[in-house]
Amino acid sequence: MSILNREEFFARLDSRLANDTSDDGIAFLEDMTDTYNDLERRASGDGVDWEAKCKELDESWKKRYRHRFFSGGGNEMFVEGEKEVVDEYSPENIKVDDLFTVKEEK
């Protein structure tokens, strides 16, 4: 099975429907054209550069990891442009009673 580009796809449709001028034939051709155009639009990503977004996200996680690793293993993590996040389950924050009670999820 081959993958056809736009011109090849419509040429194949034309060869199949060349002599069919019935209402069903025209409706089928319209459906195929609308479907192909919609799939092409969706594949283009609607103008969103997903590759750049993924790279940006990857870089932010790398920065977070490096900061946490080189900050001495503490549980505080701060990335430029974000507010400080403190791990509530760090050894400094846990009491003996916390080990025997179930906390509700926030």
Residue pairs with C-beta under 8 A, 6 or more apart in sequence:
4 12
6 36
6 40
9 36
10 33
10 36
13 29
13 32
17 25
17 28
17 29
60 79
63 79
63 80
64 77
64 79
67 77
67 78
67 79
68 74
68 77
71 77
75 86
75 87
75 90
76 84
76 85
76 86
76 87
77 84
77 85
78 84
78 85
86 93
87 93
